[in-house]
C-alpha cells in the first residue's frame, strides 16, 4: 500500500498552482536542453560519460525548483527568470523577456541565436584599471553631457585609481552572484543580495567598454528593483538597502541609453523628427532586452512616489529609449498612457509633468502620422477630462496642460493632422451649442455652460492664435492650414455668449471674451467684442435696483463661470464685473490689430458715445440717491461704484487721446505720399508701423497690466498662507464660494433671467 500524500501536498494541488509549476518546470527543462545542444555544437561532442552528458541526464531526470540556484550566468538567463511579463499569456514566445506582439523579432531566429555571441568581444578585459582611466580621459570629449552627470553624481567612479591586474570582472561577478548549486535546500533557496561593489563593477564595464554583457546583468537587477515586493513576480536579486536601490535605478536609467546609442545609434532628421536605428543582427538580438527594460521602466513609473526625484529621472531617460521600441505598439501605448497620467496630475511637480509631455512628444515624432494623431487625440481627451473641475488650486495645472497641448497641435509637420482634429472637435462644440439653442432646457444649457466647454474654446483659440499668428505667417510667407477655422470658432464662442444673457452668467461671458481677445491679438483678426462688453458695463453701472451691501470677500472671476446666489446684485460682484470688462475693453482697443488700424478713429466713435452715455446715466443715478455713510468711496448708497465710474472715465480719455494720435499720423502720411484706398500696399505698411508704436492707449494698457500683476501676486501669497493683507475689509461672514455651476442653488433659478 502506497504512502499517503501529506496535507501540504493536497493543499498545493487544490490551490491551482500545480499546473503552473509543472509548466514552469517543462519550460525550464526545454531551455536547458536547448542550451546544452548549442554548447555541444560549439565545443564538439563528448564521450558517453562526459560532463555534458551527465548534466543533460540530470536535467532530464530531476528538475530543479524555480527558486534554486544555478551554476552559471547562462543557466540563470535561460532559466525563465526574465519571462515574467504582464502580457506573457498573450505573446506566444516562450523565451520572451516581455517583448510586444508587434515586435519585429522573429521567433525562430531568436531561438537559434546565442546571446553570448554578442558579448564575446567584451568578455576578456586584460587590464581593467588602465582601460578605465584611458576611457575616462576621453569621456569628456566624446560625451560631455554624460561626463557632467558623472561629475555631479558619481565622483567616486571618476576618481578610480588603477591597481594590479586582477581576475576578470565578469568572472568575479559570476562568482559573487551565482554560487554552486550543490548544498542543502536552505542554501539553494537563498537569493543573492546586490551590493554597491558589484554595482560599481558593472558601471566601470559599461563606462569603459560599453559592455553589453554588463548591461544585461544590470537590466536583470533593474527588473528586480521594478518588481520588488510583488508576490506574483520571480526576481533574481534581493535589494535590502535604499541606497543600493536608488543607485541601481539611476544607473540603469542613465547608462542604458548611452550604451545603446554606442552600439545602435539613431538619427535626428533636420525637421526635428527621429529616425529609428538601422535593423542589424546586433539590434535584433538586443530587441527583447530593450523591450523588457522599457516595460519595466513603465511599470516603475506607477510605483515611484509623485515627489520622488527618481520619477523625473525615469521619465526623462525613458524617452531616449523610444526610438528602439517604436515597433512595439503595445509597449508604447502603455507608456504614453502612463506619461499622460503624470502630465494631467496636479500633485506631480511641474518639472516631471513637462518631462512627461516631452516624452509623449518624442513618441509622436517617432511614429507615422497615424501614431501622432492617436497621441494628439489622447492628449486632448485627457485635458478635457481633467478640466471638468476648476478651482483656484487646479487652474495653474490646467493652464500648463493647455499650453503644452497647444504646442503639440502647432507642430508644422503635423498641420494636416491638427486641422482634421480641430475641425472635428470645433464641430462637436457647435453641435452642443445648436442643441442648447433648439431645446432650451436646463440640461441642454448645461452642455454649454460648464468648465469643459469654456476650456475647449480657450484651448482652440490658443492653437489658432499660435499657428496662425501674423509674425509666423510673415516668416513663412504663406497662410497656415488652420486659418479657415478661425471664423467658425469665433461664431461658436459668440453664440455661446448670447445663449443666456443674464447677469449671473457674465463670468462665463468674460472667459469667452478673453479667449477671443487672445485670438485677435495674435492673428490681427478684427473681432467686434464691444457689443458683448456693453451689456456687462450697462447692467453693472446702471442696475435696475440699488446694489446690496455685503461683507463678502471679493469674487475671483478667474475660477468662476457662474455667480453664486449670495453674490448676485452686490457691490462686490458688480464692481468686479466693471473692472474686468473695462480691462478687456482696454486690451482689445490696445491690441496691435485694432489700435494700428487705419480706421481706428472711426471704430472708436460708437464706443465713445456709448461709454459717455453710460457714465452720465450712472452719475445721475448716483447723485439722485440719498446720501449715506461712506459717500464718495463706493461704500454707501450715495457712492454707487464711484471707483468703477472713475475707471471708465479714464478709459474714455485714453480712447480720445489714441483716436487723436492716429488721426494726426494718418494726416501726415496722406500729405507726404499717396495714401488711400487706391494704394493698399502703402496702407498696410503704415498699419504695420502704427502697430509697433504704443501710443496713449498702449501705455495705459501697460499700466493696467502692471497693477493687475501686483494684485495677482498678493492674492497668491495670501492663498499660500503668507499673511498678506489685500485690503481693509471686515470678514464677519466667511461664506464659501460655489465654483461649480448649480451647486448649492435652487434648480428652478439656475438659468433664470435676473433682469
VOGU-3710 file (C-alpha; in Angstrom, 3 decimals, decimal comma):
1> xxxxxxxxxx> 0,000/0,000/0,000  1,400/3,343/-1,055  2,269/6,136/1,336  -0,497/8,667/1,956  0,095/12,148/0,481  0,818/14,816/3,108  -1,708/17,527/3,874  0,506/20,273/2,415  0,604/18,446/-0,937  -3,188/18,289/-1,026
11> xxxxxxxxxx> -3,458/21,992/-0,291  -0,944/22,789/-3,030  -2,849/20,625/-5,541  -6,186/22,280/-4,733  -4,747/25,812/-4,863  -4,426/25,717/-8,656  -0,649/26,276/-8,644  0,240/22,694/-9,552  -0,383/23,149/-13,255  1,647/26,365/-13,374
21> xxxxxxxxxx> 4,536/24,724/-11,534  4,585/21,778/-13,945  4,517/24,117/-16,938  7,361/26,176/-15,487  9,456/23,049/-14,957  8,838/21,859/-18,505  9,765/25,292/-19,770  12,974/25,284/-17,740  13,803/21,790/-18,976  13,412/22,835/-22,624
31> xxxxxxxxxx> 15,678/25,814/-22,066  18,372/23,597/-20,531  18,186/21,151/-23,423  18,474/23,965/-25,944  21,485/25,411/-24,122  23,250/22,045/-23,890  22,576/21,421/-27,567  24,185/24,749/-28,514  27,219/24,036/-26,364  27,584/20,593/-27,932
41> xxxxxxxxxx> 27,636/22,125/-31,429  30,281/24,692/-30,421  32,610/22,598/-28,281  32,272/19,266/-30,061  30,630/16,071/-28,843  31,964/14,294/-25,800  32,034/10,672/-24,925  29,362/8,804/-23,179  30,075/9,532/-19,506  31,290/13,128/-20,179
51> xxxxxxxxxx> 30,291/16,151/-18,200  27,798/17,364/-20,789  26,009/14,028/-20,877  25,824/13,966/-17,112  24,327/17,450/-16,963  21,831/16,580/-19,670  20,790/13,422/-17,861  20,484/15,363/-14,658  18,294/17,955/-16,393  16,062/15,272/-17,879
61> xxxxxxxxxx> 15,711/13,321/-14,687  15,457/15,546/-11,658  14,085/19,057/-12,095  15,340/21,982/-10,051  12,778/24,121/-8,297  12,248/27,696/-9,569  13,842/29,299/-6,544  17,000/27,163/-6,571  20,444/28,406/-7,543  22,144/27,687/-10,834
71> xxxxxxxxxx> 25,736/27,101/-11,775  26,405/29,755/-14,407  25,101/33,015/-15,843  23,911/31,236/-18,977  21,842/28,777/-16,962  20,428/31,662/-14,979  19,459/33,730/-18,025  17,915/30,721/-19,746  16,097/29,614/-16,631  12,918/31,567/-17,258
81> xxxxxxxxxx> 13,583/34,367/-14,788  13,195/37,062/-17,429  9,908/35,734/-18,791  7,618/37,136/-16,122  5,619/39,698/-18,016  2,127/41,060/-17,754  1,431/40,053/-21,329  3,143/36,659/-21,177  -0,010/34,727/-21,926  -0,717/36,922/-24,922
91> xxxxxxxxxx> 2,699/36,547/-26,582  3,284/33,030/-27,844  7,070/33,216/-27,367  8,371/31,039/-24,532  11,720/32,842/-24,217  10,321/36,373/-24,433  11,557/38,994/-21,966  8,349/40,974/-22,246  8,501/41,724/-25,986  5,378/43,113/-27,606
101> xxxxxxxxxx> 3,187/41,283/-30,131  4,147/43,830/-32,741  7,910/43,474/-32,237  9,887/42,573/-35,312  11,905/39,825/-33,592  11,418/36,549/-35,395  10,806/33,598/-33,062  12,938/31,092/-34,979  15,888/33,468/-35,219  15,600/34,214/-31,508
111> xxxxxxxxxx> 15,840/30,518/-30,629  18,854/29,889/-32,877  20,736/32,990/-31,717  23,068/32,774/-28,750  23,225/35,894/-26,588  26,858/35,199/-25,715  27,909/35,770/-29,340  27,112/39,481/-28,911  29,093/39,713/-25,691  32,189/37,777/-26,823
121> xxxxxxxxxx> 34,085/40,921/-27,742  33,845/42,281/-24,190  34,303/39,096/-22,195  38,094/39,404/-21,889  39,449/42,537/-20,213  43,144/42,206/-19,528  43,872/45,449/-17,747  40,651/46,843/-16,314  42,192/49,723/-14,339  44,320/51,117/-17,191
131> xxxxxxxxxx> 41,465/50,818/-19,664  39,132/52,529/-17,230  41,432/55,525/-16,777  42,002/55,768/-20,522  38,291/55,760/-21,179  37,640/58,413/-18,536  40,240/60,677/-20,131  38,326/60,560/-23,430  34,818/60,707/-21,987  34,754/64,489/-21,565
141> xxxxxxxxxx> 35,287/64,924/-25,304  33,080/62,083/-26,539  30,038/62,598/-24,308  30,242/65,853/-22,274  26,651/65,539/-21,034  27,246/62,107/-19,561  30,603/63,212/-18,129  28,876/66,163/-16,427  26,373/63,773/-14,870  29,215/61,620/-13,518
151> xxxxxxxxxx> 30,923/64,689/-12,058  27,751/65,656/-10,217  26,557/62,234/-9,102  29,422/59,717/-9,435  32,615/61,449/-8,358  33,867/58,210/-6,805  33,724/56,452/-10,163  35,678/59,222/-11,873  38,365/59,176/-9,160  39,017/55,441/-9,630
161> xxxxxxxxxx> 42,717/54,508/-9,416  44,222/51,642/-11,362  45,620/48,788/-9,301  47,231/45,452/-10,116  45,513/43,402/-12,710  43,065/41,066/-11,102  40,605/38,496/-12,190  38,127/39,122/-14,944  35,299/41,376/-13,847  32,682/39,202/-15,408
171> xxxxxxxxxx> 34,026/36,049/-13,781  34,092/37,846/-10,412  30,521/38,891/-10,953  29,528/35,353/-11,724  31,312/34,058/-8,631  29,643/36,707/-6,472  26,199/36,194/-7,924  25,986/32,537/-8,844  27,074/30,190/-6,065  27,434/26,428/-6,602
181> xxxxxxxxxx> 24,094/24,672/-6,708  25,335/21,758/-4,550  24,378/22,090/-0,912  21,445/21,871/1,375  17,991/23,187/0,433  18,294/26,332/2,546  21,379/27,472/0,595  19,585/26,831/-2,699  16,574/28,919/-1,668  18,727/31,888/-0,654
191> xxxxxxxxxx> 18,588/34,807/-3,123  21,785/36,768/-3,926  21,941/40,260/-2,412  23,053/43,125/-4,614  25,721/45,331/-3,065  27,407/48,577/-4,080  30,716/46,943/-5,053  29,126/44,731/-7,662  27,160/47,665/-8,993  30,420/49,650/-9,322
201> xxxxxxxxxx> 31,970/46,858/-11,397  29,027/46,940/-13,774  29,348/50,692/-14,042  33,026/50,503/-14,949  32,365/47,838/-17,558  29,632/49,987/-19,119  31,712/53,133/-18,962  34,954/51,645/-20,270  33,794/49,177/-22,887  30,052/49,811/-23,324
211> xxxxxxxxxx> 29,758/46,170/-22,318  26,536/44,507/-23,439  27,010/41,657/-21,004  27,271/44,099/-18,103  24,199/45,866/-19,447  22,284/42,593/-19,496  23,196/41,902/-15,866  22,298/45,450/-14,908  18,871/45,187/-16,534  18,200/41,874/-14,788
221> xxxxxxxxxx> 18,856/43,613/-11,490  16,763/46,581/-12,620  13,836/44,274/-13,228  14,195/43,026/-9,668  14,035/46,622/-8,437  10,999/47,421/-10,570  9,056/44,373/-9,359  10,364/44,267/-5,815  7,914/43,048/-3,130  5,482/41,663/-5,704
231> xxxxxxxxxx> 4,316/38,152/-4,902  3,397/37,214/-8,475  6,853/38,041/-9,868  10,026/35,931/-9,733  13,073/38,181/-9,363  16,776/37,347/-9,464  18,153/39,786/-6,898  17,433/40,859/-3,385  17,921/44,542/-2,602  17,968/45,308/1,109
241> xxxxxxxxxx> 19,395/48,837/1,004  17,649/52,036/-0,128  20,975/53,475/-1,281  21,666/50,460/-3,479  18,109/50,607/-4,814  18,399/54,290/-5,781  21,854/53,766/-7,262  20,684/50,757/-9,269  17,644/52,557/-10,706  19,602/55,689/-11,601
251> xxxxxxxxxx> 22,451/53,662/-13,145  20,106/51,610/-15,297  18,198/54,673/-16,460  21,294/56,788/-17,137  23,655/54,212/-18,615  21,290/52,184/-20,808  20,631/54,959/-23,391  24,377/55,677/-23,569  25,309/52,042/-24,253  22,516/51,578/-26,794
261> xxxxxxxxxx> 23,453/54,792/-28,591  27,035/53,492/-28,830  26,114/50,116/-30,367  22,915/51,050/-32,263  22,718/54,842/-32,792  19,625/56,548/-34,170  19,483/59,773/-36,185  17,717/63,112/-35,726  16,373/64,470/-39,014  16,651/68,178/-39,943
271> xxxxxxxxxx> 12,947/68,730/-39,201  13,430/67,509/-35,629  11,841/64,092/-36,068  13,703/60,947/-35,032  14,705/58,092/-37,315  14,801/54,615/-35,713  18,156/52,820/-35,714  19,006/50,571/-38,618  17,961/46,954/-38,149  21,156/44,957/-37,643
281> xxxxxxxxxx> 21,745/41,466/-36,209  23,029/43,054/-33,018  19,896/45,181/-32,636  17,673/42,197/-33,325  19,436/40,227/-30,602  19,019/43,116/-28,158  15,393/43,839/-29,043  13,844/41,651/-26,367  16,148/43,020/-23,705  15,284/46,603/-24,711
291> xxxxxxxxxx> 11,560/45,886/-24,681  11,907/44,289/-21,254  13,736/47,353/-19,922  11,104/49,652/-21,424  8,219/47,694/-19,882  9,960/47,592/-16,516  10,511/51,350/-16,666  6,834/51,917/-17,451  5,921/49,711/-14,507  8,349/51,617/-12,298
301> xxxxxxxxxx> 6,657/54,928/-13,179  3,490/53,729/-11,468  5,397/52,564/-8,381  7,511/55,638/-7,582  6,106/58,383/-5,335  4,943/61,583/-7,021  7,506/63,744/-5,214  10,426/61,367/-5,782  13,450/62,594/-7,746  13,662/59,162/-9,377
311> xxxxxxxxxx> 10,316/59,803/-11,064  11,671/62,757/-13,032  14,825/60,838/-13,986  12,768/57,835/-15,106  10,544/59,958/-17,344  13,418/61,891/-18,921  15,681/58,917/-19,546  12,955/56,551/-20,730  12,143/58,955/-23,563  15,600/58,216/-25,002
321> xxxxxxxxxx> 14,633/54,530/-25,417  11,534/55,303/-27,520  13,391/55,105/-30,889  14,372/51,494/-30,094  10,841/50,329/-29,219  8,787/52,215/-31,794  7,747/48,910/-33,393  6,289/47,592/-30,113  2,909/49,273/-30,225  1,517/47,734/-27,068
331> xxxxxxxxxx> 4,533/48,764/-25,014  4,481/52,291/-26,449  0,726/52,574/-25,886  1,103/51,713/-22,215  3,993/54,147/-21,890  2,011/57,003/-23,453  -0,933/56,276/-21,172  1,272/56,471/-18,079  3,003/59,658/-19,253  -0,351/61,330/-19,909
341> xxxxxxxxxx> -1,466/60,297/-16,441  1,556/62,049/-14,929  1,059/65,029/-17,243  -2,523/65,517/-16,035  -1,893/65,049/-12,290  -1,809/68,370/-10,455  0,074/66,979/-7,440  3,057/65,936/-9,584  5,845/68,580/-9,780  5,776/70,749/-12,886
351> xxxxxxxxxx> 9,244/69,562/-13,956  8,029/65,956/-14,088  4,858/66,945/-15,950  6,839/68,842/-18,566  9,178/65,861/-18,936  6,153/63,599/-19,415  4,869/65,913/-22,146  8,252/65,876/-23,890  8,286/62,075/-23,712  4,864/61,921/-25,365
361> xxxxxxxxxx> 6,074/64,401/-27,981  9,043/62,094/-28,676  6,607/59,241/-29,340  4,704/61,389/-31,832  7,974/62,356/-33,539  8,901/58,689/-33,992  5,777/57,161/-35,423  3,842/57,733/-38,595  1,082/60,287/-38,965  -1,483/57,835/-37,614
371> xxxxxxxxxx> 0,542/57,380/-34,427  0,877/61,135/-33,997  -2,871/61,511/-34,476  -3,561/58,960/-31,736  -1,169/60,735/-29,369  -2,754/64,147/-30,042  -6,267/62,789/-29,627  -5,458/61,103/-26,314  -3,752/64,266/-25,080  -6,793/66,406/-25,908
381> xxxxxxxxxx> -9,242/63,969/-24,303  -7,082/63,763/-21,181  -7,078/67,556/-20,980  -10,871/67,709/-21,342  -11,439/65,113/-18,625  -9,085/66,853/-16,213  -10,615/70,318/-16,732  -14,055/69,252/-15,510  -13,435/70,671/-12,034  -11,681/74,041/-11,941
391> xxxxxxxxxx> -10,704/75,752/-8,698  -8,083/78,375/-7,828  -5,777/75,476/-6,903  -6,251/73,392/-10,072  -6,266/76,329/-12,502  -2,422/76,547/-12,821  -2,280/72,820/-13,590  -4,960/73,145/-16,276  -3,151/76,139/-17,765  0,069/74,101/-18,045
401> xxxxxxxxxx> -1,794/71,291/-19,805  -3,492/73,755/-22,123  -0,250/75,437/-23,159  1,686/72,202/-23,710  -1,141/70,519/-25,646  -1,497/73,612/-27,841  2,236/73,388/-28,551  1,746/69,796/-29,742  -1,062/70,809/-32,131  1,052/73,642/-33,573
411> xxxxxxxxxx> 3,909/71,468/-34,862  4,293/72,473/-38,562  4,852/68,864/-39,745  1,513/67,848/-38,171  -0,546/70,727/-39,573  -2,750/68,407/-41,634  -3,496/66,158/-38,683  -4,129/69,177/-36,459  -6,620/70,573/-38,961  -8,607/67,339/-39,082
421> xxxxxxxxxx> -8,774/67,017/-35,317  -9,528/70,721/-34,761  -12,282/70,654/-37,376  -13,950/67,658/-35,747  -13,760/68,971/-32,189  -14,892/72,516/-33,069  -17,792/70,974/-34,964  -18,631/68,985/-31,835  -18,749/72,229/-29,828  -21,048/73,739/-32,454
431> xxxxxxxxxx> -23,389/70,732/-32,250  -23,677/71,111/-28,462  -24,473/74,795/-28,928  -27,090/74,079/-31,584  -28,823/71,523/-29,364  -28,906/74,003/-26,480  -30,413/76,711/-28,688  -33,109/74,379/-30,032  -34,129/72,525/-26,864  -33,806/75,409/-24,345
441> xxxxxxxxxx> -33,838/73,292/-21,205  -31,612/73,376/-18,146  -29,998/70,086/-19,131  -29,293/71,376/-22,648  -27,839/74,618/-21,293  -25,506/72,655/-19,060  -23,895/71,128/-22,167  -22,523/74,589/-22,962  -22,332/76,409/-19,636  -19,677/74,292/-17,957
451> xxxxxxxxxx> -15,907/74,427/-17,424  -15,090/71,842/-20,063  -16,792/73,853/-22,807  -15,060/77,058/-21,699  -11,630/75,430/-21,579  -12,164/73,812/-25,002  -12,978/77,192/-26,573  -9,921/78,718/-24,919  -7,718/75,800/-25,999  -8,634/76,077/-29,682
461> xxxxxxxxxx> -8,222/79,855/-29,521  -4,688/79,289/-28,281  -3,979/76,717/-31,001  -5,202/79,020/-33,777  -3,509/82,077/-32,253  -0,156/80,298/-32,226  -0,349/78,528/-35,575  -1,949/81,468/-37,449  -0,001/84,302/-35,840  0,832/87,230/-38,048
471> xxxxxxxxxx> 4,553/87,039/-37,313  4,701/83,327/-38,213  2,878/83,878/-41,483  5,252/86,739/-42,327  8,270/84,464/-41,787  6,877/81,530/-43,759  5,330/83,658/-46,495  2,082/81,685/-46,541  -1,073/81,244/-44,517  -1,422/78,469/-42,018
481> xxxxxxxxxx> -3,571/75,457/-42,885  -5,635/76,117/-39,758  -6,568/79,711/-40,748  -10,022/78,734/-42,166  -11,036/77,502/-38,692  -10,843/80,990/-37,138  -14,274/82,087/-38,390  -16,291/79,029/-37,202  -14,572/79,099/-33,808  -15,439/82,788/-33,335
491> xxxxxxxxxx> -19,058/82,103/-34,292  -19,301/79,254/-31,771  -17,849/81,412/-28,984  -20,140/84,378/-29,715  -23,144/82,053/-29,938  -22,323/80,636/-26,500  -22,163/84,184/-25,089  -25,617/85,024/-26,482  -27,191/81,801/-25,202  -28,033/83,052/-21,667
501> xxxxxxxxxx> -27,723/86,849/-21,311  -28,414/87,188/-17,560  -26,147/88,855/-15,019  -25,169/85,681/-13,200  -23,694/84,247/-16,421  -21,402/87,230/-17,025  -18,299/85,486/-15,578  -18,581/82,842/-18,297  -19,043/85,560/-20,930  -15,844/87,232/-19,756
511> xxxxxxxxxx> -13,934/83,942/-20,008  -15,003/83,522/-23,640  -14,284/87,177/-24,443  -10,754/86,844/-23,045  -10,197/83,809/-25,275  -11,349/85,758/-28,339  -9,144/88,669/-27,246  -6,130/86,342/-27,235  -7,051/85,195/-30,738  -7,447/88,695/-32,169
521> xxxxxxxxxx> -4,201/89,948/-30,600  -2,060/87,276/-32,271  -3,814/86,861/-35,622  -4,760/90,557/-36,124  -8,283/89,383/-36,924  -10,911/92,018/-36,167  -13,492/90,513/-33,813  -16,128/93,029/-32,548  -16,073/92,481/-28,777  -17,579/95,769/-27,607
531> xxxxxxxxxx> -21,241/94,794/-28,344  -20,813/91,914/-25,858  -18,985/94,005/-23,242  -21,534/96,860/-23,267  -24,364/94,844/-21,585  -21,989/93,886/-18,761  -20,987/97,502/-18,162  -24,549/98,772/-18,525  -26,142/96,311/-16,082  -23,345/96,880/-13,543
541> xxxxxxxxxx> -23,114/100,682/-13,628  -26,868/101,294/-14,034  -28,627/98,440/-12,221  -32,426/98,350/-12,043  -32,245/98,276/-8,241  -29,612/99,702/-5,855  -26,742/97,301/-5,154  -26,923/95,417/-1,874  -24,336/95,968/0,809  -22,284/92,899/1,600
551> xxxxxxxxxx> -19,260/91,842/3,616  -18,372/89,005/1,250  -14,796/88,610/0,123  -14,004/89,682/-3,482  -15,161/87,211/-6,105  -12,368/85,516/-8,072  -13,606/85,710/-11,662  -10,667/83,607/-12,888  -12,075/80,480/-11,238  -15,810/81,260/-11,563
561> xxxxxxxxxx> -18,148/80,762/-14,500  -21,443/81,456/-12,729  -22,079/83,961/-9,982  -23,075/82,316/-6,680  -26,502/83,249/-5,365  -25,171/85,195/-2,362  -23,116/87,477/-4,658  -25,952/88,434/-7,022  -26,650/92,219/-7,149  -23,996/93,022/-4,548
571> xxxxxxxxxx> -21,453/95,813/-4,826  -18,634/93,267/-4,620  -19,881/91,424/-7,702  -20,886/94,468/-9,774  -17,608/96,225/-9,051  -15,613/93,149/-10,128  -17,618/92,967/-13,385  -16,971/96,627/-14,262  -13,276/96,333/-13,523  -12,841/93,154/-15,578
581> xxxxxxxxxx> -14,986/94,323/-18,513  -13,148/97,663/-18,613  -9,799/95,887/-18,676  -10,868/93,542/-21,512  -12,152/96,544/-23,496  -8,879/98,419/-22,993  -6,862/95,333/-24,023  -8,991/94,902/-27,135  -8,641/98,537/-28,201  -4,934/98,477/-27,371
591> xxxxxxxxxx> -4,200/95,342/-29,387  -1,939/95,737/-32,392  -4,614/94,869/-34,929  -7,110/97,443/-33,593  -5,041/100,418/-32,464  -2,830/100,112/-35,563  -5,762/100,070/-37,961  -6,172/102,997/-40,322  -9,872/103,080/-39,356  -9,271/103,301/-35,588
601> xxxxxxxxxx> -10,793/106,804/-35,161  -13,994/105,703/-36,917  -14,171/102,432/-34,958  -13,957/104,331/-31,665  -16,843/106,728/-32,365  -19,736/104,410/-31,330  -17,681/103,148/-28,365  -17,068/106,702/-27,112  -20,717/107,643/-27,491  -21,962/104,548/-25,648
611> xxxxxxxxxx> -19,474/104,882/-22,781  -20,222/108,601/-22,255  -23,926/107,904/-22,169  -23,365/105,062/-19,715  -21,223/107,175/-17,370  -23,708/110,030/-17,485  -26,597/107,734/-16,530  -24,603/106,119/-13,724  -23,526/109,514/-12,320  -27,075/110,886/-12,405
621> xxxxxxxxxx> -28,467/107,834/-10,581  -25,706/108,148/-8,003  -26,372/111,860/-7,380  -30,148/111,310/-7,100  -29,652/108,655/-4,400  -29,937/109,609/-0,746  -26,564/110,388/0,793  -25,344/107,804/3,180  -22,356/106,808/5,199  -19,202/106,476/3,155
631> xxxxxxxxxx> -20,344/108,712/0,305  -17,814/109,046/-2,457  -15,979/105,855/-1,516  -18,321/103,331/-3,036  -19,394/102,109/0,444  -22,798/103,804/0,814  -25,934/104,281/-1,335  -24,781/107,756/-2,329  -21,484/106,489/-3,791  -22,620/103,688/-6,082
641> xxxxxxxxxx> -19,453/102,246/-7,632  -17,791/105,666/-7,797  -14,385/103,994/-8,156  -15,539/101,994/-11,162  -17,159/105,075/-12,754  -13,849/106,902/-12,464  -12,142/103,948/-14,134  -14,471/104,151/-17,146  -13,972/107,926/-17,369  -10,201/107,411/-17,505
651> xxxxxxxxxx> -10,657/104,842/-20,252  -12,743/107,312/-22,285  -9,996/109,902/-22,007  -7,344/107,442/-23,208  -9,533/106,441/-26,163  -9,904/110,096/-27,141  -6,141/110,621/-26,971  -5,465/107,488/-29,030  -8,027/108,483/-31,649  -6,449/111,929/-31,987
661> xxxxxxxxxx> -2,976/110,360/-32,159  -3,946/108,050/-35,036  -5,751/110,880/-36,886  -2,659/113,084/-36,800  -0,430/110,237/-38,017  -2,862/109,482/-40,821  -2,979/113,129/-41,911  0,810/113,341/-42,056  1,054/110,145/-44,085  -1,604/111,300/-46,523
671> xxxxxxxxxx> 0,149/114,629/-47,043  3,567/113,109/-47,735  2,638/110,404/-50,244  -0,229/108,673/-51,976  -2,290/107,207/-49,175  -5,811/105,923/-49,748  -7,997/103,070/-50,978  -6,163/103,008/-54,295  -2,798/102,215/-52,657  -3,481/99,370/-50,243
681> xxxxxxxxxx> 0,155/98,322/-50,038  1,082/101,685/-48,574  -1,832/101,451/-46,149  -0,761/98,012/-44,934  2,825/99,174/-44,456  1,563/102,179/-42,485  -0,590/99,904/-40,276  2,413/97,717/-39,521  4,384/100,752/-38,377  1,468/102,039/-36,290
691> xxxxxxxxxx> 1,059/98,657/-34,611  4,644/98,845/-33,355  4,012/102,213/-31,648  2,324/102,062/-28,265  0,583/105,419/-28,320  -1,528/106,747/-25,418  -3,739/103,654/-25,276  -0,834/101,206/-25,334  0,842/102,937/-22,402  -2,412/102,927/-20,447
701> xxxxxxxxxx> -2,886/99,194/-21,015  0,672/98,524/-19,855  -0,078/100,360/-16,588  -3,241/98,287/-16,083  -1,302/95,055/-16,639  1,302/96,024/-14,072  -1,343/96,775/-11,437  -3,196/93,520/-12,079  0,043/91,534/-11,878  0,896/93,050/-8,495
711> xxxxxxxxxx> -2,561/92,230/-7,195  -2,314/88,679/-8,508  0,957/88,159/-6,633  -0,641/89,421/-3,417  -3,537/87,011/-3,861  -1,143/84,105/-4,439  0,784/84,969/-1,286  -2,424/85,145/0,712  -3,590/81,834/-0,743  -0,307/80,204/0,241
721> xxxxxxxxxx> -0,727/81,461/3,805  1,889/84,194/3,938  -0,426/86,586/5,862  -0,565/89,236/3,158  -3,296/91,868/3,710  -5,062/92,633/0,457  -7,307/95,472/1,587  -9,165/96,702/4,643  -12,461/94,925/4,899  -14,423/93,035/7,504
731> xxxxxxxxxx> -14,941/89,340/7,071  -17,706/88,788/9,594  -19,395/86,316/7,290  -16,979/83,753/5,937  -19,075/82,158/3,204  -17,612/79,584/0,873  -17,707/80,232/-2,859  -19,525/77,816/-5,087  -17,234/77,285/-8,067  -19,306/74,604/-9,776
741> xxxxxxxxxx> -22,363/75,670/-11,744  -25,597/74,993/-9,925  -24,063/73,537/-6,747  -25,975/74,611/-3,643  -28,541/76,579/-5,664  -32,203/76,156/-6,353  -32,708/74,173/-9,555  -35,545/76,425/-10,718  -33,470/79,618/-10,610  -30,323/78,040/-12,083
751> xxxxx> -30,842/79,598/-15,504  -33,481/82,206/-14,673  -33,228/85,747/-16,059  -32,342/88,191/-13,309  -33,277/91,266/-15,234
//
